[in-house]
Amino acid sequence: MTTIVQLEAALATLDPGHLAIQDDSALHAGHAGNTGGGHYTVTIVCTKFDGLSLLKRHHLVYDAASALMKHDIHALSIQAKTPKEYQTD
C-alpha cells in the first residue's frame, strides 16, 4: 500500500468533504536532514475545522497521520480549510 493510500485512510477519520494529496518527494530528493520519508502536500476540507485556529487544525491532521509521520512522511504541507473557506478560494 502506498503512503498516499495510507495517508488517505488516516485522514478519512476526520471525515473530509474534500481531500487531495500530492507527492512532492521528487522535489526534495537528497536534501539534508531527510531520513527517507516522503514530502507531501495535503489539502483537506472538513467541518471539524469550523471555529478552530490554523494551529489546532494542523494538530488534528498531524494526530490523524501520526503513525505515518514516524517513518513514511518526512514533511507534510497542510492546507486545512472549512467548507466555507474552500468555497471562497
Secondary structure, DSSP 8 states (H G I E B T S, - for coil): --HHHHHHHHHGGG--SEEEEEE-GGGGTT-TT--S-EEEEEEEE-GGGTT--HHHHHHHHHHHTHHHHTTTEEEEEEEEE-HHHHHH-
